[in-house]
């Protein structure tokens, strides 16, 4: 039997993953026994921000999957080798016209005036 999922339940799951990744990043960075902490922190915070923006796009009903550009493949969306959809990475999320961070970003030229 197929499970009915709502936008809210997927968004809530993405938010939980984002929070978990961010907390793990901070815990790892603050752990005195770990030597490889800066790199781990950056990777985990990148994952956290990506999940957070995916949750935002989900709530705004923005499709954050990569479109298929290979004419030899069927389907509208690009897929990973395992068959799953290829979702936007953080850089693509930040470049999107609907990115919530674009509203608070001010170019350096405007800040100097």
C-alpha positions, 0 to 999 in steps of 0.5 A: 500500500502506497503511503500518502505524504504531504508537503508538510511531512517532508518539510518537517523531515528536512528541517529535522535533518538540517538541525541534526547536521548543524548540531553535529557540526557544532559538537564535532567542532567543540570536541577537543579529542577530534583533530579533523574538526574544521573540515568536518564542521564545514561539510556538516554545515553545508549539508545543514544549510542545503537541507534548510533551503530544501525545506524552504523551497518545499514549503514555497512549492519550488521544484528543486530537482535538476532537470534532465539535459540528456536527450538519451534518457527518459523522464523530465528530471535528472537521476543519480546512478542509483535511480534517485532524483538529483536534488539541487546542491547548496550553490544552486539553492543560493543562486535561485531567484526565490532564495530567501537569503537574496532578500537580505543580501546587500552588495558591497557597493551599497554598504559603503554609501 
